[in-house]
Each structure stands twice: as structure tokens, then as C-alpha cells.
Amino acid sequence: MDAWIIMQGGFYVAQINTSMGILLKNQGSVSAKDLTADDLPWVYPNPAGDVINIAHVLLHTTLDISDMTGRIVYSTVITNSHTSINTEGFVSGIYLIRIMDSGIAHNRTLVIDR
């Protein structure tokens, strides 16, 4: 099975084999436009309680979380390909997560349910 591996420094196309592990078979630069819907950033768990995780995201990407009135309640620049965000201060409700990389917006809906 081929898969994208995203690491600091670039994208790598890898061959995944259960008996041999992960073998890099090609490397190169790939733009965000080349990724499929399955490769877009993951936000989990959803619904969430006190913490959400953001994974499979490019470094130096802007992340904003807005409430349903459009007010930004959290904003950061991603510095790690897996980021955990403490949501203890968020009231229960629906939020919009906007992840911006290279001018491309990835939007996710987040439910905080306590």
C-alpha cells in the first residue's frame, strides 16, 4: 500500500509492508493541492471534552477556532505535526476550526460536549 508520510523537511511516498515495515521509495516536494481528501488534517476526538488533537498537518500552518458567532476563541501557528489543544475553557457547543496552509483553507466542525 502506498501512503504519504509527512515529516519535517518534506513529503515522502512510502511503501507500507506489514512484514518489512515502511520503506521510502521516493521523495520529493508535493504541494497541498496534490493531497487527497483522506490526507487532510485530522481533528479528533469529535465530539470532544477537554482536549482535541490535530494531526496530519503541515508545519507553520495557522489554526483558528471560532465559535458560532464568528469570534476567534483560539489561534496558533502549528509547530508540530501532532498538536493537542486544551479545550477546558470552551463552553459546550459547535465550533469551526480553520487550518490555513499555503493559502488553502481546511475547515472542520468541532463539537464540545461535556
VOROTOR-826309 format. One record per atom (N, C-alpha, C): residue number from 0; residue in three letters; chain; atom name; x, y, z. Coordinates in steps of 0.02 Angstrom, whole numbers. Atoms other than C-alpha are relative to their C-alpha. Example, Ala and Ser with C-alpha at 12.3 -4.5 7.8 and 13.67 -1.06 7.14 Angstrom:
BEGIN
ATOM; 0; Ala; A; N; 45; -59; 0 $
ATOM; 0; Ala; A; CA; 615; -225; 390 $
ATOM; 0; Ala; A; C; 45; 60; 0 $
ATOM; 1; Ser; A; N; -42; -59; -3 $
ATOM; 1; Ser; A; CA; 684; -53; 357 $
ATOM; 1; Ser; A; C; -39; 55; 37 $
***
This chain:
BEGIN
ATOM; 0; Met; A; N; 42; -58; 0 $
ATOM; 0; Met; A; CA; 0; 0; 0 $
ATOM; 0; Met; A; C; 45; 62; 0 $
ATOM; 1; Asp; A; N; -36; -63; 1 $
ATOM; 1; Asp; A; CA; 67; 173; -44 $
ATOM; 1; Asp; A; C; -34; 49; 48 $
ATOM; 2; Ala; A; N; 28; -50; -46 $
ATOM; 2; Ala; A; CA; 45; 314; 81 $
ATOM; 2; Ala; A; C; 45; 61; 1 $
ATOM; 3; Trp; A; N; -40; -60; -11 $
ATOM; 3; Trp; A; CA; 101; 492; 110 $
ATOM; 3; Trp; A; C; 27; -2; 70 $
ATOM; 4; Ile; A; N; -31; -8; -65 $
ATOM; 4; Ile; A; CA; 222; 514; 252 $
ATOM; 4; Ile; A; C; 20; 73; 4 $
ATOM; 5; Ile; A; N; -16; -71; -7 $
ATOM; 5; Ile; A; CA; 233; 694; 312 $
ATOM; 5; Ile; A; C; 46; 7; 59 $
ATOM; 6; Met; A; N; -50; -10; -53 $
ATOM; 6; Met; A; CA; 389; 735; 411 $
ATOM; 6; Met; A; C; 29; 70; -9 $
ATOM; 7; Gln; A; N; -33; -65; 5 $
ATOM; 7; Gln; A; CA; 482; 893; 449 $
ATOM; 7; Gln; A; C; 51; -5; -56 $
ATOM; 8; Gly; A; N; -46; 1; 56 $
ATOM; 8; Gly; A; CA; 576; 933; 291 $
ATOM; 8; Gly; A; C; -32; -22; -65 $
ATOM; 9; Gly; A; N; 31; 16; 63 $
ATOM; 9; Gly; A; CA; 452; 869; 164 $
ATOM; 9; Gly; A; C; -48; -58; 2 $
ATOM; 10; Phe; A; N; 46; 55; 10 $
ATOM; 10; Phe; A; CA; 337; 736; 97 $
ATOM; 10; Phe; A; C; 39; -59; -29 $
ATOM; 11; Tyr; A; N; -32; 60; 26 $
ATOM; 11; Tyr; A; CA; 388; 559; 61 $
ATOM; 11; Tyr; A; C; -54; -50; -20 $
ATOM; 12; Val; A; N; 45; 54; 19 $
ATOM; 12; Val; A; CA; 298; 424; -36 $
ATOM; 12; Val; A; C; 31; -63; 27 $
ATOM; 13; Ala; A; N; -27; 59; -33 $
ATOM; 13; Ala; A; CA; 317; 263; 60 $
ATOM; 13; Ala; A; C; -40; -62; -20 $
ATOM; 14; Gln; A; N; 32; 64; 9 $
ATOM; 14; Gln; A; CA; 279; 81; 29 $
ATOM; 14; Gln; A; C; -7; -31; 69 $
ATOM; 15; Ile; A; N; 12; 29; -66 $
ATOM; 15; Ile; A; CA; 198; 6; 184 $
ATOM; 15; Ile; A; C; -10; -75; -9 $
ATOM; 16; Asn; A; N; 2; 73; 4 $
ATOM; 16; Asn; A; CA; 226; -180; 206 $
ATOM; 16; Asn; A; C; 1; -26; 71 $
ATOM; 17; Thr; A; N; 6; 22; -70 $
ATOM; 17; Thr; A; CA; 172; -269; 365 $
ATOM; 17; Thr; A; C; 58; -43; 22 $
ATOM; 18; Ser; A; N; -56; 42; -21 $
ATOM; 18; Ser; A; CA; 319; -389; 363 $
ATOM; 18; Ser; A; C; 66; 37; 1 $
ATOM; 19; Met; A; N; -64; -35; 6 $
ATOM; 19; Met; A; CA; 455; -263; 319 $
ATOM; 19; Met; A; C; -2; 71; 28 $
ATOM; 20; Gly; A; N; 5; -68; -27 $
ATOM; 20; Gly; A; CA; 391; -101; 395 $
ATOM; 20; Gly; A; C; -13; 50; -55 $
ATOM; 21; Ile; A; N; 10; -54; 48 $
ATOM; 21; Ile; A; CA; 395; 63; 300 $
ATOM; 21; Ile; A; C; 64; 10; -39 $
ATOM; 22; Leu; A; N; -57; -10; 43 $
ATOM; 22; Leu; A; CA; 512; 79; 152 $
ATOM; 22; Leu; A; C; -11; 62; -42 $
ATOM; 23; Leu; A; N; 6; -59; 42 $
ATOM; 23; Leu; A; CA; 540; 250; 73 $
ATOM; 23; Leu; A; C; 19; -20; -71 $
ATOM; 24; Lys; A; N; -15; 19; 69 $
ATOM; 24; Lys; A; CA; 530; 225; -114 $
ATOM; 24; Lys; A; C; 9; 61; -45 $
ATOM; 25; Asn; A; N; -8; -60; 40 $
ATOM; 25; Asn; A; CA; 530; 405; -173 $
ATOM; 25; Asn; A; C; -7; 59; 48 $
ATOM; 26; Gln; A; N; 11; -60; -39 $
ATOM; 26; Gln; A; CA; 546; 577; -101 $
ATOM; 26; Gln; A; C; -1; 59; -47 $
ATOM; 27; Gly; A; N; 4; -59; 42 $
ATOM; 27; Gly; A; CA; 507; 747; -169 $
ATOM; 27; Gly; A; C; -45; 50; 32 $
ATOM; 28; Ser; A; N; 45; -51; -27 $
ATOM; 28; Ser; A; CA; 410; 904; -143 $
ATOM; 28; Ser; A; C; -69; -10; -30 $
ATOM; 29; Val; A; N; 69; 6; 21 $
ATOM; 29; Val; A; CA; 222; 896; -153 $
ATOM; 29; Val; A; C; -38; 58; 29 $
ATOM; 30; Ser; A; N; 39; -56; -27 $
ATOM; 30; Ser; A; CA; 104; 1042; -135 $
ATOM; 30; Ser; A; C; -63; -27; 33 $
ATOM; 31; Ala; A; N; 62; 20; -34 $
ATOM; 31; Ala; A; CA; -51; 1036; -27 $
ATOM; 31; Ala; A; C; -55; -15; -51 $
ATOM; 32; Lys; A; N; 50; 12; 51 $
ATOM; 32; Lys; A; CA; -153; 1037; -188 $
ATOM; 32; Lys; A; C; 3; -72; -26 $
ATOM; 33; Asp; A; N; -8; 68; 24 $
ATOM; 33; Asp; A; CA; -85; 863; -230 $
ATOM; 33; Asp; A; C; -28; -52; 48 $
ATOM; 34; Leu; A; N; 24; 47; -50 $
ATOM; 34; Leu; A; CA; -154; 783; -72 $
ATOM; 34; Leu; A; C; -74; -14; -11 $
ATOM; 35; Thr; A; N; 70; 18; 7 $
ATOM; 35; Thr; A; CA; -320; 690; -73 $
ATOM; 35; Thr; A; C; -38; 17; 64 $
ATOM; 36; Ala; A; N; 41; -15; -58 $
ATOM; 36; Ala; A; CA; -465; 715; 47 $
ATOM; 36; Ala; A; C; 19; -42; 60 $
ATOM; 37; Asp; A; N; -20; 44; -55 $
ATOM; 37; Asp; A; CA; -402; 568; 151 $
ATOM; 37; Asp; A; C; 62; 26; 36 $
ATOM; 38; Asp; A; N; -63; -25; -29 $
ATOM; 38; Asp; A; CA; -239; 662; 184 $
ATOM; 38; Asp; A; C; -8; 67; 36 $
ATOM; 39; Leu; A; N; 10; -65; -31 $
ATOM; 39; Leu; A; CA; -317; 821; 250 $
ATOM; 39; Leu; A; C; 7; -5; 76 $
ATOM; 40; Pro; A; N; -11; 3; -73 $
ATOM; 40; Pro; A; CA; -290; 868; 433 $
ATOM; 40; Pro; A; C; -56; -36; 37 $
ATOM; 41; Trp; A; N; 47; 37; -42 $
ATOM; 41; Trp; A; CA; -373; 757; 563 $
ATOM; 41; Trp; A; C; -12; 39; 64 $
ATOM; 42; Val; A; N; 18; -30; -64 $
ATOM; 42; Val; A; CA; -465; 829; 713 $
ATOM; 42; Val; A; C; -38; -53; 39 $
ATOM; 43; Tyr; A; N; 32; 53; -39 $
ATOM; 43; Tyr; A; CA; -509; 705; 849 $
ATOM; 43; Tyr; A; C; 14; 10; 74 $
ATOM; 44; Pro; A; N; 66; 30; 12 $
ATOM; 44; Pro; A; CA; -600; 659; 957 $
ATOM; 44; Pro; A; C; -51; 54; -17 $
ATOM; 45; Asn; A; N; 53; -47; 17 $
ATOM; 45; Asn; A; CA; -757; 740; 893 $
ATOM; 45; Asn; A; C; -66; -38; 1 $
ATOM; 46; Pro; A; N; -2; -54; -49 $
ATOM; 46; Pro; A; CA; -864; 769; 992 $
ATOM; 46; Pro; A; C; 57; -8; 50 $
ATOM; 47; Ala; A; N; -57; -2; -45 $
ATOM; 47; Ala; A; CA; -730; 820; 1115 $
ATOM; 47; Ala; A; C; -21; 24; 69 $
ATOM; 48; Gly; A; N; 10; -24; -68 $
ATOM; 48; Gly; A; CA; -719; 854; 1300 $
ATOM; 48; Gly; A; C; 50; 55; 17 $
ATOM; 49; Asp; A; N; -49; -49; -24 $
ATOM; 49; Asp; A; CA; -564; 938; 1372 $
ATOM; 49; Asp; A; C; 61; 9; -45 $
ATOM; 50; Val; A; N; -59; -4; 44 $
ATOM; 50; Val; A; CA; -435; 906; 1234 $
ATOM; 50; Val; A; C; -20; -22; -70 $
ATOM; 51; Ile; A; N; 5; 24; 69 $
ATOM; 51; Ile; A; CA; -434; 895; 1045 $
ATOM; 51; Ile; A; C; 71; -9; -27 $
ATOM; 52; Asn; A; N; -63; 13; 33 $
ATOM; 52; Asn; A; CA; -294; 829; 937 $
ATOM; 52; Asn; A; C; -5; 19; -73 $
ATOM; 53; Ile; A; N; -5; -19; 70 $
ATOM; 53; Ile; A; CA; -243; 899; 769 $
ATOM; 53; Ile; A; C; 60; -38; -28 $
ATOM; 54; Ala; A; N; -54; 40; 28 $
ATOM; 54; Ala; A; CA; -140; 780; 663 $
ATOM; 54; Ala; A; C; -1; 2; -76 $
ATOM; 55; His; A; N; -7; 4; 73 $
ATOM; 55; His; A; CA; -79; 760; 485 $
ATOM; 55; His; A; C; -7; 70; -30 $
ATOM; 56; Val; A; N; 3; -70; 21 $
ATOM; 56; Val; A; CA; -50; 946; 463 $
ATOM; 56; Val; A; C; 72; 24; -13 $
ATOM; 57; Leu; A; N; -66; -27; 16 $
ATOM; 57; Leu; A; CA; 95; 1041; 386 $
ATOM; 57; Leu; A; C; 23; 48; 55 $
ATOM; 58; Leu; A; N; -28; -46; -49 $
ATOM; 58; Leu; A; CA; 212; 1138; 499 $
ATOM; 58; Leu; A; C; -9; 72; -23 $
ATOM; 59; His; A; N; 6; -72; 12 $
ATOM; 59; His; A; CA; 196; 1327; 512 $
ATOM; 59; His; A; C; -67; 18; -33 $
ATOM; 60; Thr; A; N; 67; -10; 24 $
ATOM; 60; Thr; A; CA; 11; 1316; 472 $
ATOM; 60; Thr; A; C; -39; 39; 53 $
ATOM; 61; Thr; A; N; 41; -38; -46 $
ATOM; 61; Thr; A; CA; -112; 1438; 550 $
ATOM; 61; Thr; A; C; -64; -38; 17 $
ATOM; 62; Leu; A; N; 60; 33; -22 $
ATOM; 62; Leu; A; CA; -253; 1364; 654 $
ATOM; 62; Leu; A; C; -41; 48; 41 $
ATOM; 63; Asp; A; N; 46; -43; -37 $
ATOM; 63; Asp; A; CA; -403; 1465; 714 $
ATOM; 63; Asp; A; C; -62; -41; 18 $
ATOM; 64; Ile; A; N; 62; 30; -21 $
ATOM; 64; Ile; A; CA; -552; 1403; 814 $
ATOM; 64; Ile; A; C; -48; 57; 16 $
ATOM; 65; Ser; A; N; 50; -52; -9 $
ATOM; 65; Ser; A; CA; -709; 1511; 806 $
ATOM; 65; Ser; A; C; -64; -30; 29 $
ATOM; 66; Asp; A; N; 66; 22; -22 $
ATOM; 66; Asp; A; CA; -874; 1499; 897 $
ATOM; 66; Asp; A; C; -50; 16; -55 $
ATOM; 67; Met; A; N; 50; -8; 52 $
ATOM; 67; Met; A; CA; -1038; 1508; 801 $
ATOM; 67; Met; A; C; -17; 73; -15 $
ATOM; 68; Thr; A; N; 10; -71; 15 $
ATOM; 68; Thr; A; CA; -1041; 1699; 812 $
ATOM; 68; Thr; A; C; 56; 26; -44 $
ATOM; 69; Gly; A; N; -57; -21; 40 $
ATOM; 69; Gly; A; CA; -876; 1705; 715 $
ATOM; 69; Gly; A; C; 58; 26; 41 $
ATOM; 70; Arg; A; N; -53; -25; -44 $
ATOM; 70; Arg; A; CA; -773; 1758; 865 $
ATOM; 70; Arg; A; C; 55; -53; 6 $
ATOM; 71; Ile; A; N; -55; 47; -7 $
ATOM; 71; Ile; A; CA; -600; 1677; 865 $
ATOM; 71; Ile; A; C; 15; -10; 74 $
ATOM; 72; Val; A; N; -10; 15; -71 $
ATOM; 72; Val; A; CA; -581; 1590; 1033 $
ATOM; 72; Val; A; C; 68; -31; 12 $
ATOM; 73; Tyr; A; N; -67; 30; -7 $
ATOM; 73; Tyr; A; CA; -412; 1508; 998 $
ATOM; 73; Tyr; A; C; 36; 9; -67 $
ATOM; 74; Ser; A; N; -40; -8; 61 $
ATOM; 74; Ser; A; CA; -273; 1543; 873 $
ATOM; 74; Ser; A; C; 72; -19; 14 $
ATOM; 75; Thr; A; N; -70; 20; -9 $
ATOM; 75; Thr; A; CA; -100; 1469; 849 $
ATOM; 75; Thr; A; C; 31; -14; -68 $
ATOM; 76; Val; A; N; -37; 24; 59 $
ATOM; 76; Val; A; CA; 34; 1425; 722 $
ATOM; 76; Val; A; C; 26; -69; 19 $
ATOM; 77; Ile; A; N; -19; 69; -13 $
ATOM; 77; Ile; A; CA; 65; 1238; 712 $
ATOM; 77; Ile; A; C; 76; -7; -7 $
ATOM; 78; Thr; A; N; -72; 11; 1 $
ATOM; 78; Thr; A; CA; 245; 1193; 755 $
ATOM; 78; Thr; A; C; 18; -73; 7 $
ATOM; 79; Asn; A; N; -11; 71; -7 $
ATOM; 79; Asn; A; CA; 223; 1006; 770 $
ATOM; 79; Asn; A; C; -54; -35; -42 $
ATOM; 80; Ser; A; N; 49; 33; 43 $
ATOM; 80; Ser; A; CA; 136; 883; 653 $
ATOM; 80; Ser; A; C; -58; -31; 39 $
ATOM; 81; His; A; N; 55; 22; -44 $
ATOM; 81; His; A; CA; 30; 824; 801 $
ATOM; 81; His; A; C; -5; 50; 57 $
ATOM; 82; Thr; A; N; 10; -52; -50 $
ATOM; 82; Thr; A; CA; -43; 958; 914 $
ATOM; 82; Thr; A; C; -61; -17; 42 $
ATOM; 83; Ser; A; N; 57; 7; -45 $
ATOM; 83; Ser; A; CA; -155; 941; 1067 $
ATOM; 83; Ser; A; C; -19; 69; 25 $
ATOM; 84; Ile; A; N; 26; -64; -22 $
ATOM; 84; Ile; A; CA; -265; 1087; 1116 $
ATOM; 84; Ile; A; C; -46; -11; 59 $
ATOM; 85; Asn; A; N; 42; 4; -59 $
ATOM; 85; Asn; A; CA; -339; 1108; 1289 $
ATOM; 85; Asn; A; C; -63; 40; -12 $
ATOM; 86; Thr; A; N; 64; -33; 12 $
ATOM; 86; Thr; A; CA; -524; 1148; 1269 $
ATOM; 86; Thr; A; C; -42; 7; 64 $
ATOM; 87; Glu; A; N; 37; -5; -63 $
ATOM; 87; Glu; A; CA; -571; 1154; 1454 $
ATOM; 87; Glu; A; C; -36; 66; 7 $
ATOM; 88; Gly; A; N; 31; -66; -6 $
ATOM; 88; Gly; A; CA; -611; 1339; 1439 $
ATOM; 88; Gly; A; C; -55; 13; -51 $
ATOM; 89; Phe; A; N; 52; -9; 50 $
ATOM; 89; Phe; A; CA; -730; 1315; 1293 $
ATOM; 89; Phe; A; C; -67; -22; 29 $
ATOM; 90; Val; A; N; 66; 22; -21 $
ATOM; 90; Val; A; CA; -916; 1308; 1329 $
ATOM; 90; Val; A; C; -25; -53; -49 $
ATOM; 91; Ser; A; N; 29; 51; 45 $
ATOM; 91; Ser; A; CA; -1014; 1161; 1258 $
ATOM; 91; Ser; A; C; -33; 34; -59 $
ATOM; 92; Gly; A; N; 29; -29; 60 $
ATOM; 92; Gly; A; CA; -1066; 1197; 1080 $
ATOM; 92; Gly; A; C; 36; -21; -62 $
ATOM; 93; Ile; A; N; -29; 15; 65 $
ATOM; 93; Ile; A; CA; -1015; 1195; 898 $
ATOM; 93; Ile; A; C; 50; 55; -17 $
ATOM; 94; Tyr; A; N; -54; -45; 18 $
ATOM; 94; Tyr; A; CA; -853; 1274; 838 $
ATOM; 94; Tyr; A; C; 24; -15; -71 $
ATOM; 95; Leu; A; N; -30; 8; 65 $
ATOM; 95; Leu; A; CA; -770; 1300; 669 $
ATOM; 95; Leu; A; C; 75; 4; 7 $
ATOM; 96; Ile; A; N; -74; -1; 1 $
ATOM; 96; Ile; A; CA; -587; 1253; 650 $
ATOM; 96; Ile; A; C; 21; 15; -71 $
ATOM; 97; Arg; A; N; -27; -18; 66 $
ATOM; 97; Arg; A; CA; -497; 1336; 505 $
ATOM; 97; Arg; A; C; 76; -9; 4 $
ATOM; 98; Ile; A; N; -71; 14; 5 $
ATOM; 98; Ile; A; CA; -325; 1269; 461 $
ATOM; 98; Ile; A; C; 23; 27; -68 $
ATOM; 99; Met; A; N; -23; -32; 62 $
ATOM; 99; Met; A; CA; -235; 1378; 333 $
ATOM; 99; Met; A; C; 73; -18; -14 $
ATOM; 100; Asp; A; N; -69; 12; 21 $
ATOM; 100; Asp; A; CA; -81; 1317; 240 $
ATOM; 100; Asp; A; C; 6; 16; -74 $
ATOM; 101; Ser; A; N; -14; -20; 69 $
ATOM; 101; Ser; A; CA; -11; 1392; 82 $
ATOM; 101; Ser; A; C; -60; 30; -35 $
ATOM; 102; Gly; A; N; 58; -31; 29 $
ATOM; 102; Gly; A; CA; -170; 1491; 55 $
ATOM; 102; Gly; A; C; -60; -45; -9 $
ATOM; 103; Ile; A; N; 55; 48; 5 $
ATOM; 103; Ile; A; CA; -281; 1336; 63 $
ATOM; 103; Ile; A; C; -32; -8; 69 $
ATOM; 104; Ala; A; N; 36; 6; -64 $
ATOM; 104; Ala; A; CA; -415; 1330; 199 $
ATOM; 104; Ala; A; C; -29; -70; 6 $
ATOM; 105; His; A; N; 30; 64; -18 $
ATOM; 105; His; A; CA; -461; 1165; 279 $
ATOM; 105; His; A; C; -47; 14; 59 $
ATOM; 106; Asn; A; N; 49; -15; -52 $
ATOM; 106; Asn; A; CA; -621; 1186; 380 $
ATOM; 106; Asn; A; C; -27; -65; 31 $
ATOM; 107; Arg; A; N; 29; 56; -37 $
ATOM; 107; Arg; A; CA; -683; 1066; 513 $
ATOM; 107; Arg; A; C; -50; 28; 50 $
ATOM; 108; Thr; A; N; 47; -17; -52 $
ATOM; 108; Thr; A; CA; -832; 1073; 628 $
ATOM; 108; Thr; A; C; 18; -40; 61 $
ATOM; 109; Leu; A; N; -17; 32; -64 $
ATOM; 109; Leu; A; CA; -796; 1033; 810 $
ATOM; 109; Leu; A; C; -58; 8; 48 $
ATOM; 110; Val; A; N; 51; -2; -52 $
ATOM; 110; Val; A; CA; -923; 989; 943 $
ATOM; 110; Val; A; C; 34; -11; 67 $
ATOM; 111; Ile; A; N; -23; 7; -69 $
ATOM; 111; Ile; A; CA; -877; 1018; 1125 $
ATOM; 111; Ile; A; C; -62; -21; 40 $
ATOM; 112; Asp; A; N; 57; 28; -36 $
ATOM; 112; Asp; A; CA; -991; 910; 1232 $
ATOM; 112; Asp; A; C; 24; -25; 67 $
ATOM; 113; Arg; A; N; -19; 22; -68 $
ATOM; 113; Arg; A; CA; -972; 893; 1420 $
ATOM; 113; Arg; A; C; -58; -29; 36 $
***
